[in-house]
Amino acid sequence: MRLQKCKHCMYYTAYYKRWCMHFERLNLGFCIKHQRQQVSTEACESFKTDEQREQRQYQSMLASLERALNSVNDISQILREKHGDS
């Protein structure tokens, strides 16, 4: 059996470092299964994927892309109308 990396496990939660304008994902996190800090690239026998979480992330990504596309379409329409008025 091939061991999977912690960073892809449903029990793993990554740590982030806060910078001025953004967050950076660290190579360290917390495993709720073992109740300890883990390096994200470590292998684990308790590895378990959360397919529902992956599906929710995919749906969220699609919704975000749809909102962005709608915003771009709105801006495009405003610019076309403004150009038509000139």
N, C-alpha and C positions, 0 to 999 in steps of 0.2 A: 504494500500500500504506500502510495506517495503522500508524504506529509505536506500540508498546505501552509502557506504563510499566514501569520496572525492578522496582518492588515486586511485580509479578505474574509475574516471570520466574523460571525454575528456577535460573538462575545467580546470583541476588541473595540475599544473606543480610543481614537487617536488623540494625542495632545497637540495643541497649537500654541505658537508663540505670537504674541501681538506686537506688531510694528506700528509705526505712525499711521499708515494708510491701509494696511492689509494684515492678514493673518498668514502665518506660514506653518504648514503641517510638519510636525517633528517626526523623527524616526522612532518615537517612543509613544507608548499608550498604556491603557489599563485593560486587563483581562478580567471580566466579571466572573468567569468560570473558575479561575485560579486565585482571584482576589490579590493580584500583584501586578506590578509594572512589567510590561513586555516590550521587547524590541520588535518593530513591525515586521521584520524579515525572519524572525524565528519561526521554526516549524513546530506544529502542535498536533498531538494525537486527538485532542478534543475538538478539532476543527469542525465547524458547522456553518454552512451558508444559510443566509436568510433570504430565500427566494422572494418572499413577500416584500421585504425591504428593497430588494433590487427592482421589483416591479413598481413599487411606489416611487423610487428615485427616477425610474424611466418615465413614468407618467408625469412626475413633477417637472422633469426636463422638457418634455413635450409641451406642457402647459406654459412654461417659461418662454420657450421658443415661439409659441403661438402668440403670446402677449407681445413679445418683441416684434414679431412680424406685423401685428396689428398697429403697433406704435409707428413702425416705419411706413406703413401704408397711410396712416393718418397724416404724418409729416409730409409724405409725398403729395397727398391730396391738397394740403394747405399750400404747399409750394406751387403746385400747378394752378390753383385758384389765384394765388397772388401774382403769378406770372401772367395769367390771363387778364387780370385787372390792369396791369401796367401798360 
